[in-house]
Amino acid sequence: MRAQRGGFVMGLIIGLLLGLGLALAVALYVTKAPVPFVNKVQQRTPEQDAAEAERNKNWDPNAPLANKPAARASAPATATPTPAVPPPKASATAEPAKSTRDPAAILSGKEPAPIAIAPQSAKPGPDPFIYFVQVGAFSKPEEAEQQRAKLAMLGYTAKVTEREQQGRTMYRVRLGPYQAKDEAESTQAKLQSGGDTAALVRVER
C-alpha cells in the first residue's frame, strides 16, 4: 500500500511539472508572435520623421482664420440696396356697365316690358311612408283582443297582427294605416292624453 501511494504522488508531481512546462512554452510562443492589427502597420523610418518635422516647423494653425475678417468686411461694400418698387395704383375710373337694352327701341317707345320670372316653389314630393299607431304588443292573443275591444269602445278601429320576435310570437294592436304623418301624430296624442301607451310606427309604402 505504501508503494502504491508513493507511485501515485510521484505521478501527480510529474504531471504538474509537465503542465507547467507546456504552459510556459505556450506563453513564450504567444509573446514572440506578432500582435494582430499592430505589426501590420508599416514602421516609419528616421528620414520620414525628419521630413515631417521640417514640414511642421513653419506651420501656423491660425493661418486659415486670417482671411475671414477681410471677407466679411468686403461683403457690405459689394451689396447694393434694391430700390423698392411702388405697387401699381388702381385706376380711379371704372368702366361703365354696359346696358343690355336696345337704344333704338327706347327712342321709339317700343321697348318691351321686362318679363318677371316667378321663382320656382320647391314642392315637397310624396311621402314615401305610411304610418301606424301601435297601442301595445302582447304575448297572448287574448290580451291583444282585450286591448282591441277597449279601443273599439273609445271609437277606434284597431287590428291585431302577429310577428315573430326573438323566437316568440307577439300580437300587436295597431291603428291605421294613415297616409299623413300629422294625422297619425294627432291620434297618438289623443290616446296618450287618455292614459294609453301609443307609439308611432313608420313603414315604407
C-alpha positions, 0 to 999 in steps of 0.5 A: 500500500505504501508503494502504491501511494508513493507511485501515485504522488510521484505521478501527480508531481510529474504531471504538474511539472509537465503542465507547467512546462507546456504552459510556459512554452505556450506563453513564450510562443504567444509573446514572440508572435506578432500582435494582430492589427499592430505589426501590420502597420508599416514602421516609419523610418528616421528620414520620414520623421525628419521630413515631417518635422521640417514640414511642421516647423513653419506651420501656423494653425491660425493661418486659415482664420486670417482671411475671414475678417477681410471677407466679411468686411468686403461683403457690405461694400459689394451689396447694393440696396434694391430700390423698392418698387411702388405697387401699381395704383388702381385706376380711379375710373371704372368702366361703365356697365354696359346696358343690355337694352336696345337704344333704338327701341327706347327712342321709339317707345317700343321697348318691351316690358321686362318679363318677371320670372316667378321663382320656382316653389320647391314642392315637397314630393310624396311621402314615401311612408305610411304610418301606424299607431301601435297601442301595445304588443302582447304575448297572448292573443287574448290580451291583444283582443282585450286591448282591441275591444277597449279601443273599439269602445273609445271609437277606434278601429284597431287590428291585431297582427302577429310577428315573430320576435326573438323566437316568440310570437307577439300580437300587436294592436295597431291603428291605421294605416294613415297616409299623413304623418300629422294625422297619425301624430294627432291620434297618438296624442289623443290616446296618450292624453287618455292614459294609453301607451301609443307609439308611432310606427313608420313603414315604407309604402 
